[in-house]
Amino acid sequence: DSVRELFDLAPPTATRRNSRGAEEVVDTATLAVGDVLVVRPGGRIGGDGVVLEGASEVNQATITGEPLPVDKSVGTEVFAGTVNG
């Protein structure tokens, strides 16, 4: 089932920044709307969201089939299972 395959692209854990600014590794199944994730270079993005700070290229080939990385910066959407360049 293609929907199940998309869910399987997301990593099992993600790094979340809590309300005190500390980072904690959590199960992606526990993520909630409004959580702030930290994604380091080479890391797989743990959930759909919007870039809040910084800029990078993201490999979205697993989702869109596009072979080239896509520029991402503040305000742009990112998708679970894609890879931060």
PEPE-V411670 format. One record per helix or strand of 2 or more residues. SS is the DSSP state (H for helix, E for strand). FROM is the first residue (numbers start at 1). TO is the last residue. If there is no record, write none. Layout:
<<SS;FROM;TO> <SS;FROM;TO>>
This chain:
<<H;2;9> <E;13;17> <E;23;27> <H;28;30> <E;36;38> <E;49;50> <E;55;59> <H;61;64> <E;70;73> <E;77;78> <E;83;84>>
